[in-house]
Amino acid sequence: MKRIIYIPFDHLHRNYGVLKDADSTQDVIALVESARMITGRDWHKERLFFLISSARHFAQSLKEEGFTVEYVKAPTTIDGLEIIAKKHQQLPITCAEPSSFTQYQALQDHGLSFIDNDFFLTPRKLFIQWASEQKTYLMENFYRKQRTRLNILMQGKDPVGGSWNFDKENRLPPPKEYEGPKYLEHKRDAIDEAVAQELDHTPTTTWATTREGALSQLKNFIENHFANFGPLEDAMTTQNWALHHSLLSPYLNNGLLHPSEVIHAAMKAFNSGAIPIESAEGFIRQIIGWREYVNGMYWFLGPDYRNNNQLKATTPLLPLFTNPEKTQMNCMKQTITDINNRAWVHHIPRLMLLSNLALITGTSPQEFLDWMREVFIDATEWVMVPNVIGMGVHADGGAMMTKLYAAGGAYISRMSNYCKPCVYNPKLRTGESACPFTTLYWDFLDRHKETFAKNHRMSQQVFGLKRLSDLSELKERAQEVLEGLSEGLI
């Protein structure tokens, strides 16, 4: 044997990363299940189950291919690599570039050599080149450049359908009494059962833990959900926990699927004439635009970016984030229950409920970031740091994007069915039955009006404060709401 190939748990693809040129006669495959990864934080058990079982299945598939596979349990990744290296005469260890600053530093310090990370469509150096040339890091500019560079949904130099973006067509509220097609359930095998037993966890059947299962999830989305994805992508409903979302992010983020495979399947379906442009463009933008942009910004902004707190938010994480019984707000109760059940909700609850509440309550960005990292099945470091610090709670002061995603109860009422049975009224700003989102939205604008008055995307909202005749009463109610949320009573 000539080298040891280290496979992190988010590089699980045979044709990408360091495995793409692997040779079973010359390479030892190393995977390390570290205790620090499992017990270092209060991880959602469904998330741990998915990551560990996927890695063990992947290791098994490599063994069946004829590779020498060393899958070890150790206190840390470095400890595991040392165990494997001692067994194999201290062979050199190589790896594709890791996905986080911390892991990159630890592996580099240990002497690993790296090849470029090709689990994304945009090489890190290419993104840094793009970002270095920008005055503002507008995702839409990056997305359009991606469309052109990758020649996706293009007719020569022009976008298919005559527009780069069909967002305006993709903002429908949920239809009444709408269930939609059921999502796949994935049978559990002996590997799954062993992992579940070790974690003392009863897993759902929602998430596949094999390459075959991930491919079947992609097929199911393309055939049964893709056409309706666009118009309802922002809707929230208790009648269907996923509506027509793809549920592919866990597999893209741990490597079981590659974005090029997803784009190929999406374009094949669109070119067949079965998929409206609104759905095709909206979904493809998530893959080649937002996902690539967030990963690129993670590396471009640097390791200290996660510590930003430009709005000086210091409120401790609210009790409702870990216990849905600690709130009477129906939207939050439903969302946290969904997260507890399957470690997932789609991007609008994440942004316009969870992050919105953290933003307008002045919750510590770092406490909120840590919680988001722990509870979501697809929450890798590179995903959550820019999404939370830059987009969700605006802790970077607008370095990543100028728009704040703060909203009152009217938005939630329009885009969901949460409000009708709720004890709070989204139309009211004051009084005991006023929606906490509505009260806190205006209070948040008032608290930061001097900062936001200079922001061209927020000046109109700040100006709206002048029209409020009940501002003093609202501010009193806001303090009651903040105290009640902190005590788990509202």
Backbone torsions as a table, in degrees:
resi	resn	phi	psi	omega
1	MET	NA	144.1	-174.3
2	LYS	-108.8	-25.5	-178.4
3	ARG	-155.9	161.7	172.5
4	ILE	-106.3	128.5	177.4
5	ILE	-101.9	117.1	178.4
6	TYR	-92.8	128.2	-179.4
7	ILE	-113.1	104.6	171.6
8	PRO	-62.8	161.6	-175.7
9	PHE	-72.0	-1.0	174.5
10	ASP	-115.9	21.6	176.6
11	HIS	-121.8	40.2	-170.1
12	LEU	-87.8	61.2	178.2
13	HIS	-137.0	130.8	-176.2
14	ARG	-69.0	-27.9	-171.0
15	ASN	-104.2	7.3	-179.9
16	TYR	-136.1	168.9	-177.7
17	GLY	69.6	-152.5	-174.2
18	VAL	-75.5	-12.8	-179.9
19	LEU	-79.5	-16.0	-171.9
20	LYS	-63.4	-25.8	176.7
21	ASP	-118.5	26.5	-178.8
22	ALA	-72.1	150.0	-178.8
23	ASP	-129.2	120.9	-175.6
24	SER	-65.8	-16.8	179.1
25	THR	-89.2	-10.8	-175.2
26	GLN	-126.5	-17.2	-171.9
27	ASP	-115.5	135.3	170.5
28	VAL	-97.4	130.2	180.0
29	ILE	-94.4	128.8	-178.7
30	ALA	-118.4	126.5	170.1
31	LEU	-127.9	138.6	-176.8
32	VAL	-125.0	122.4	174.7
33	GLU	-97.4	98.9	-172.0
34	SER	-89.8	141.6	177.3
35	ALA	-63.1	-34.6	178.8
36	ARG	-61.4	-38.4	178.3
37	MET	-64.6	-35.5	-174.4
38	ILE	-85.9	-40.5	-171.7
39	THR	-112.0	-1.7	-174.5
40	GLY	-67.7	-24.3	-179.4
41	ARG	-144.2	173.9	-178.3
42	ASP	-85.5	65.7	-176.7
43	TRP	-68.9	144.6	171.1
44	HIS	-61.4	129.9	-175.8
45	LYS	-66.1	-29.6	177.0
46	GLU	-65.3	-36.9	176.6
47	ARG	-64.3	-48.4	178.8
48	LEU	-61.5	-43.1	178.9
49	PHE	-57.4	-47.5	-178.6
50	PHE	-61.5	-48.7	-176.1
51	LEU	-66.2	-43.9	-176.6
52	ILE	-72.1	-46.3	-178.8
53	SER	-64.9	-38.0	176.9
54	SER	-61.3	-42.5	-180.0
55	ALA	-65.9	-41.7	-180.0
56	ARG	-67.3	-39.8	176.1
57	HIS	-62.7	-40.3	-179.2
58	PHE	-65.4	-42.5	177.4
59	ALA	-59.9	-41.5	178.9
60	GLN	-62.6	-40.5	-179.8
61	SER	-65.6	-34.3	177.9
62	LEU	-71.1	-37.0	175.0
63	LYS	-60.7	-44.3	-179.2
64	GLU	-64.4	-24.4	177.8
65	GLU	-80.1	-12.5	177.6
66	GLY	109.9	5.2	179.4
67	PHE	-78.5	150.4	166.0
68	THR	-81.5	114.2	-175.1
69	VAL	-115.8	125.1	175.0
70	GLU	-108.4	105.0	177.3
71	TYR	-109.6	108.7	-174.4
72	VAL	-120.7	151.8	170.8
73	LYS	-101.8	134.6	-176.6
74	ALA	-153.3	163.3	179.0
75	PRO	-58.8	-39.8	177.9
76	THR	-138.1	168.2	176.7
77	THR	-60.2	-44.3	-178.9
78	ILE	-62.5	-41.9	176.6
79	ASP	-58.4	-43.1	-179.9
80	GLY	-64.1	-42.1	179.1
81	LEU	-65.2	-35.2	177.5
82	GLU	-65.7	-39.9	177.4
83	ILE	-60.5	-45.7	-178.1
84	ILE	-68.1	-41.3	-179.1
85	ALA	-63.8	-39.9	178.4
86	LYS	-62.0	-37.0	-178.6
87	LYS	-70.6	-24.0	-174.4
88	HIS	-122.2	46.8	170.6
89	GLN	52.3	36.0	176.4
90	GLN	54.5	41.1	175.6
91	LEU	-59.3	151.4	176.1
92	PRO	-63.9	146.3	-178.5
93	ILE	-112.7	131.8	178.9
94	THR	-126.9	156.4	-174.0
95	CYS	-157.1	153.4	167.6
96	ALA	-72.7	151.2	-177.7
97	GLU	-49.6	127.8	-179.7
98	PRO	-65.6	169.0	-172.3
99	SER	-96.4	-0.9	178.7
100	SER	-135.9	155.3	178.5
101	PHE	-61.1	-42.5	-176.8
102	THR	-62.3	-48.0	-179.4
103	GLN	-67.2	-38.3	179.1
104	TYR	-59.2	-46.6	-178.5
105	GLN	-64.5	-44.6	-177.8
106	ALA	-62.8	-43.9	-178.9
107	LEU	-71.1	-37.2	177.1
108	GLN	-64.1	-43.4	178.5
109	ASP	-62.6	-28.4	-179.9
110	HIS	-82.2	-6.3	175.1
111	GLY	97.1	11.5	177.7
112	LEU	-70.1	149.7	170.7
113	SER	-100.9	150.8	-174.9
114	PHE	-121.7	147.2	164.7
115	ILE	-108.5	166.3	-179.2
116	ASP	-60.9	143.5	175.7
117	ASN	-81.0	115.5	-179.3
118	ASP	-112.0	26.4	176.7
119	PHE	-82.0	2.9	175.0
120	PHE	-124.9	165.9	-180.0
121	LEU	-85.0	-15.1	-177.0
122	THR	-116.7	110.9	176.1
123	PRO	-57.8	146.2	-177.1
124	ARG	-57.6	-40.5	-178.9
125	LYS	-64.7	-36.9	-180.0
126	LEU	-67.5	-39.6	178.8
127	PHE	-66.3	-44.5	-179.9
128	ILE	-60.5	-37.0	176.2
129	GLN	-61.3	-45.6	178.7
130	TRP	-62.2	-50.1	-175.4
131	ALA	-63.2	-35.9	-177.8
132	SER	-66.6	-19.7	-178.7
133	GLU	-95.2	-2.0	-174.1
134	GLN	-96.8	143.5	170.1
135	LYS	-80.1	-39.2	172.4
136	THR	-130.8	149.4	-172.9
137	TYR	-93.7	61.4	-175.3
138	LEU	-73.5	121.5	-178.3
139	MET	-59.3	-37.7	-178.0
140	GLU	-59.8	-37.4	177.5
141	ASN	-65.5	-43.2	177.5
142	PHE	-62.8	-44.0	-178.1
143	TYR	-60.4	-44.3	-179.9
144	ARG	-64.9	-37.9	177.0
145	LYS	-65.0	-38.3	177.4
146	GLN	-62.6	-46.4	179.7
147	ARG	-55.6	-44.7	-178.5
148	THR	-69.7	-46.6	-177.3
149	ARG	-62.6	-42.0	-176.7
150	LEU	-90.9	-7.1	-178.9
151	ASN	55.1	54.9	-179.8
152	ILE	-116.4	128.5	-176.6
153	LEU	54.6	45.2	180.0
154	MET	-122.9	146.4	168.8
155	GLN	-120.2	93.3	-172.2
156	GLY	66.9	-121.3	178.7
157	LYS	-94.1	-1.8	-175.1
158	ASP	-107.6	150.2	178.5
159	PRO	-74.6	142.4	175.4
160	VAL	-60.0	136.3	179.3
161	GLY	87.0	-2.7	175.3
162	GLY	81.6	2.5	179.5
163	SER	-144.7	146.9	177.5
164	TRP	-78.2	-20.7	-166.0
165	ASN	-148.2	128.4	-179.5
166	PHE	-114.6	30.7	-178.0
167	ASP	-54.7	-39.4	-175.9
168	LYS	-62.6	-28.6	178.3
169	GLU	-83.5	-9.6	-172.3
170	ASN	-111.0	40.8	-178.1
171	ARG	-129.7	37.3	180.0
172	LEU	-77.7	142.4	172.1
173	PRO	-72.2	167.3	-179.7
174	PRO	-69.1	135.2	175.3
175	PRO	-64.5	154.1	177.3
176	LYS	-72.1	142.2	177.8
177	GLU	53.0	51.9	-176.6
178	TYR	-118.2	118.0	179.5
179	GLU	-104.9	-44.3	-179.2
180	GLY	77.7	174.4	-179.8
181	PRO	-62.6	148.8	178.1
182	LYS	-75.8	152.2	176.8
183	TYR	-86.9	160.3	179.9
184	LEU	-63.0	148.6	167.0
185	GLU	-115.8	143.5	-173.4
186	HIS	-114.4	123.7	179.9
187	LYS	-66.6	148.2	-179.4
188	ARG	-99.9	137.8	-179.9
189	ASP	-109.4	-169.2	-175.3
190	ALA	-64.0	-37.4	178.3
191	ILE	-64.7	-46.2	177.0
192	ASP	-56.1	-47.2	-175.7
193	GLU	-64.6	-37.0	179.1
194	ALA	-66.2	-43.0	178.7
195	VAL	-64.3	-44.3	-179.9
196	ALA	-59.6	-41.2	-179.8
197	GLN	-65.8	-42.0	179.4
198	GLU	-63.8	-34.8	-179.3
199	LEU	-87.3	-5.3	-174.4
200	ASP	53.5	54.3	-173.1
201	HIS	-138.4	137.6	171.7
202	THR	-97.7	104.2	-173.5
203	PRO	-74.4	155.3	170.5
204	THR	-73.7	175.0	172.0
205	THR	-104.3	18.3	-176.1
206	THR	-73.9	-39.8	-168.6
207	TRP	-110.1	129.3	174.7
208	ALA	-73.6	152.4	177.8
209	THR	-123.9	16.8	179.0
210	THR	-132.9	161.2	175.2
211	ARG	-59.5	-42.1	-179.3
212	GLU	-62.7	-41.7	179.2
213	GLY	-66.0	-39.4	178.2
214	ALA	-64.1	-40.8	178.0
215	LEU	-65.6	-36.6	178.0
216	SER	-68.3	-33.4	176.3
217	GLN	-65.8	-41.6	176.2
218	LEU	-61.8	-45.5	-179.9
219	LYS	-61.3	-42.6	-179.4
220	ASN	-64.2	-40.8	178.0
221	PHE	-63.1	-48.8	-177.2
222	ILE	-60.3	-42.3	-174.6
223	GLU	-81.0	-33.5	-170.1
224	ASN	-115.9	-14.3	-172.9
225	HIS	-130.3	-25.5	-171.6
226	PHE	-57.3	-44.8	-175.2
227	ALA	-59.8	-34.1	-177.6
228	ASN	-100.1	4.0	-175.9
229	PHE	-60.9	-50.6	-170.6
230	GLY	-56.1	-64.3	-174.2
231	PRO	-56.0	-31.3	-175.4
232	LEU	-105.8	13.5	-173.7
233	GLU	-67.5	-21.6	179.7
234	ASP	-99.6	-1.7	-175.9
235	ALA	-79.9	151.5	177.5
236	MET	-131.1	133.0	-179.0
237	THR	-151.9	147.5	175.8
238	THR	-77.4	-10.9	-176.2
239	GLN	-81.2	-20.6	179.7
240	ASN	-152.5	115.0	-172.0
241	TRP	-68.5	-17.8	-178.4
242	ALA	-125.6	-10.4	-173.7
243	LEU	48.0	-120.4	-178.5
244	HIS	-113.1	24.6	176.8
245	HIS	-70.0	153.5	-168.5
246	SER	-76.6	-27.6	-174.1
247	LEU	60.9	28.9	-177.0
248	LEU	-97.8	-12.9	-174.3
249	SER	-58.8	-37.6	177.8
250	PRO	-60.7	-38.5	-176.9
251	TYR	-76.2	-34.8	173.9
252	LEU	-65.7	-37.3	-174.5
253	ASN	-81.8	-19.8	174.9
254	ASN	-105.6	0.1	172.4
255	GLY	97.8	-7.2	-179.4
256	LEU	-63.0	-27.7	171.0
257	LEU	-122.7	147.7	174.7
258	HIS	-106.5	143.6	-178.1
259	PRO	-56.7	-31.6	179.2
260	SER	-64.0	-34.8	177.9
261	GLU	-67.3	-40.2	-179.5
262	VAL	-68.0	-44.0	179.2
263	ILE	-64.0	-40.8	178.6
264	HIS	-59.8	-45.7	179.9
265	ALA	-64.8	-40.7	-179.7
266	ALA	-65.7	-43.7	-178.8
267	MET	-69.4	-35.5	176.8
268	LYS	-61.6	-42.6	179.1
269	ALA	-67.7	-41.8	179.7
270	PHE	-64.5	-43.0	-178.7
271	ASN	-67.3	-19.0	177.0
272	SER	-75.8	-12.9	-179.6
273	GLY	91.9	2.2	-174.7
274	ALA	-88.0	-12.0	-172.2
275	ILE	-119.1	125.3	176.6
276	PRO	-64.6	151.0	-179.1
277	ILE	-60.3	-33.8	-179.4
278	GLU	-60.1	-42.1	179.9
279	SER	-74.9	-41.9	-178.9
280	ALA	-62.5	-49.7	-178.0
281	GLU	-65.4	-42.6	-179.0
282	GLY	-61.9	-42.0	-179.9
283	PHE	-72.5	-45.5	-178.1
284	ILE	-63.5	-34.0	177.1
285	ARG	-62.3	-37.3	177.7
286	GLN	-61.9	-36.4	-175.6
287	ILE	-82.9	-56.7	-173.5
288	ILE	-87.3	-17.6	179.5
289	GLY	-98.0	-80.2	-171.2
290	TRP	-61.3	-47.7	-176.7
291	ARG	-61.9	-46.0	179.9
292	GLU	-67.2	-38.6	180.0
293	TYR	-63.8	-45.7	-178.8
294	VAL	-63.9	-43.9	178.0
295	ASN	-63.2	-43.2	179.1
296	GLY	-62.8	-42.2	-179.4
297	MET	-67.3	-34.1	177.2
298	TYR	-56.0	-48.3	-178.0
299	TRP	-75.1	-34.7	-178.9
300	PHE	-70.2	-38.1	-174.4
301	LEU	-78.1	-22.3	173.4
302	GLY	92.2	167.2	-172.8
303	PRO	-69.0	-22.4	-178.7
304	ASP	-84.3	-9.9	-177.2
305	TYR	-57.2	-35.4	-176.4
306	ARG	-63.8	-17.1	-177.5
307	ASN	-90.1	3.3	-179.7
308	ASN	-61.3	141.7	173.9
309	ASN	-154.3	61.5	-173.1
310	GLN	-65.7	-25.7	179.1
311	LEU	-90.6	5.3	177.6
312	LYS	52.7	49.0	-179.6
313	ALA	-86.8	125.4	-173.7
314	THR	-130.6	2.8	179.7
315	THR	-62.1	130.3	176.4
316	PRO	-62.1	156.1	178.9
317	LEU	-53.3	129.1	-176.5
318	LEU	-67.9	145.8	-180.0
319	PRO	-56.8	-31.9	-175.9
320	LEU	-64.4	-23.2	-179.3
321	PHE	-66.7	-26.6	-179.9
322	THR	-108.3	-10.8	-178.5
323	ASN	-146.4	107.0	-177.2
324	PRO	-64.6	-15.3	177.9
325	GLU	-77.8	-5.8	-179.0
326	LYS	-92.6	20.5	176.4
327	THR	-150.4	152.9	172.5
328	GLN	-102.1	-2.0	179.6
329	MET	-74.0	114.1	-173.2
330	ASN	-61.7	-40.0	-178.4
331	CYS	-62.1	-40.8	-179.6
332	MET	-74.5	-39.8	178.7
333	LYS	-59.2	-46.3	-179.4
334	GLN	-65.2	-42.8	-176.0
335	THR	-67.9	-45.7	-179.9
336	ILE	-66.8	-35.3	176.3
337	THR	-62.8	-43.5	177.2
338	ASP	-60.5	-42.7	178.7
339	ILE	-63.6	-45.2	179.0
340	ASN	-61.0	-34.1	-177.3
341	ASN	-74.3	-42.7	-171.7
342	ARG	-140.4	10.2	174.7
343	ALA	63.1	32.9	-177.4
344	TRP	-159.7	138.4	156.4
345	VAL	-141.8	161.3	-174.5
346	HIS	-79.7	-177.6	-165.2
347	HIS	-68.3	-25.8	-178.6
348	ILE	-74.8	-45.8	171.3
349	PRO	-58.1	-37.5	179.2
350	ARG	-62.4	-42.8	-174.9
351	LEU	-86.6	-50.7	-169.2
352	MET	-93.8	-6.9	172.1
353	LEU	-112.9	-65.5	-174.3
354	LEU	-64.6	-57.0	-177.4
355	SER	-68.0	-39.5	178.0
356	ASN	-57.5	-45.8	179.8
357	LEU	-66.2	-41.6	177.4
358	ALA	-61.2	-39.3	-179.5
359	LEU	-65.6	-52.4	-172.5
360	ILE	-78.9	-14.1	172.6
361	THR	-91.9	-3.4	-179.6
362	GLY	69.0	34.1	180.0
363	THR	-69.4	141.3	178.2
364	SER	-52.3	121.8	-179.1
365	PRO	-58.3	-37.1	-176.8
366	GLN	-72.7	-37.9	176.1
367	GLU	-65.6	-42.5	179.4
368	PHE	-66.4	-41.9	177.7
369	LEU	-59.9	-45.7	179.8
370	ASP	-60.1	-43.2	179.4
371	TRP	-63.9	-45.2	179.5
372	MET	-61.2	-38.6	177.9
373	ARG	-62.2	-35.4	-172.4
374	GLU	-80.5	-31.1	-168.0
375	VAL	-98.6	-17.1	-175.9
376	PHE	-99.4	139.6	-175.6
377	ILE	-66.7	-25.6	-176.6
378	ASP	-107.8	16.0	-169.5
379	ALA	-87.7	73.1	172.7
380	THR	-73.7	164.1	-177.9
381	GLU	-58.8	-46.5	-176.3
382	TRP	-65.8	-28.1	178.1
383	VAL	-72.0	-51.0	-167.4
384	MET	-78.8	-33.2	-176.9
385	VAL	-61.5	-55.2	177.7
386	PRO	-66.6	-38.7	-177.5
387	ASN	-63.5	-40.6	-178.7
388	VAL	-82.9	-56.3	-173.7
389	ILE	-66.2	-41.6	-176.4
390	GLY	-88.8	-46.5	-173.9
391	MET	-95.8	-49.8	-170.2
392	GLY	-69.3	-49.6	-174.4
393	VAL	-120.2	10.3	171.6
394	HIS	52.1	35.9	-176.0
395	ALA	-74.9	-13.1	-179.1
396	ASP	-92.5	6.3	177.9
397	GLY	69.1	17.2	178.2
398	GLY	97.7	11.8	179.6
399	ALA	-62.5	-38.2	-177.6
400	MET	-90.3	-42.0	177.9
401	MET	-154.3	144.5	-175.0
402	THR	-81.7	-24.1	-176.1
403	LYS	-77.1	134.7	172.7
404	LEU	-96.1	136.1	178.5
405	TYR	-98.1	62.7	174.9
406	ALA	-106.3	139.5	-179.0
407	ALA	-155.2	154.1	174.8
408	GLY	-90.3	-170.3	-176.0
409	GLY	-67.1	-21.8	-178.2
410	ALA	-60.5	-39.9	178.8
411	TYR	-63.0	-45.4	-178.1
412	ILE	-64.6	-40.2	178.6
413	SER	-63.3	-39.1	-177.8
414	ARG	-70.9	-36.3	-170.9
415	MET	-102.4	8.7	-177.5
416	SER	-149.9	176.4	171.7
417	ASN	-111.0	22.6	-176.7
418	TYR	-75.9	-30.4	-164.8
419	CYS	-79.6	-33.3	-173.7
420	LYS	-57.5	-46.3	179.5
421	PRO	-84.4	1.1	-174.6
422	CYS	-78.1	152.3	178.5
423	VAL	-74.5	-14.8	-178.5
424	TYR	-105.3	148.0	-176.1
425	ASN	-104.4	116.7	-176.8
426	PRO	-64.8	-16.7	-178.6
427	LYS	-82.8	-14.2	-174.8
428	LEU	-100.8	138.8	176.9
429	ARG	-96.9	-30.5	-175.1
430	THR	-127.9	163.8	-178.3
431	GLY	95.3	162.6	-174.2
432	GLU	-65.3	-25.1	-179.1
433	SER	-96.4	5.9	178.7
434	ALA	-68.5	140.8	178.0
435	CYS	-64.5	126.6	177.9
436	PRO	-55.0	-34.1	178.0
437	PHE	-63.3	-42.5	-178.3
438	THR	-67.3	-45.7	178.9
439	THR	-61.2	-51.0	-174.1
440	LEU	-71.4	-28.2	177.5
441	TYR	-59.3	-50.4	-179.0
442	TRP	-69.4	-36.5	177.7
443	ASP	-65.3	-39.2	177.6
444	PHE	-61.7	-45.9	177.8
445	LEU	-60.7	-39.8	-179.9
446	ASP	-67.0	-41.1	-179.3
447	ARG	-62.0	-32.8	-173.6
448	HIS	-117.5	22.5	-172.2
449	LYS	-61.3	-34.5	-179.9
450	GLU	-67.5	-37.1	177.7
451	THR	-68.8	-45.2	-173.0
452	PHE	-80.8	-17.2	179.7
453	ALA	-61.8	-25.2	-179.5
454	LYS	-86.4	-7.8	-177.8
455	ASN	-93.0	114.8	-174.5
456	HIS	-62.4	-21.3	180.0
457	ARG	-89.2	-3.9	-179.1
458	MET	-122.7	-9.6	-173.4
459	SER	-60.8	-37.0	-179.9
460	GLN	-64.6	-41.6	178.6
461	GLN	-65.8	-42.3	179.0
462	VAL	-63.8	-39.1	178.0
463	PHE	-61.1	-30.8	179.4
464	GLY	-62.0	-20.7	177.4
465	LEU	-59.4	-32.1	-177.5
466	LYS	-66.9	-19.6	-179.2
467	ARG	-87.4	-5.8	-177.6
468	LEU	-85.4	114.1	178.6
469	SER	-81.8	-14.2	-175.6
470	ASP	-110.9	28.5	-173.3
471	LEU	-61.4	-41.4	-179.5
472	SER	-65.3	-40.4	177.1
473	GLU	-65.9	-39.2	179.4
474	LEU	-62.5	-42.1	-178.5
475	LYS	-65.0	-36.0	176.4
476	GLU	-65.4	-45.2	178.9
477	ARG	-63.2	-37.8	179.5
478	ALA	-59.7	-41.0	178.2
479	GLN	-64.2	-39.5	176.5
480	GLU	-62.3	-41.2	-179.6
481	VAL	-65.7	-46.7	180.0
482	LEU	-59.9	-41.9	177.6
483	GLU	-66.2	-42.6	-179.9
484	GLY	-64.8	-39.4	176.9
485	LEU	-65.4	-41.0	179.6
486	SER	-64.8	-28.7	178.7
487	GLU	-92.3	-2.5	179.1
488	GLY	72.9	33.7	-174.9
489	LEU	-114.4	-14.7	-174.9
490	ILE	-109.5	NA	NA
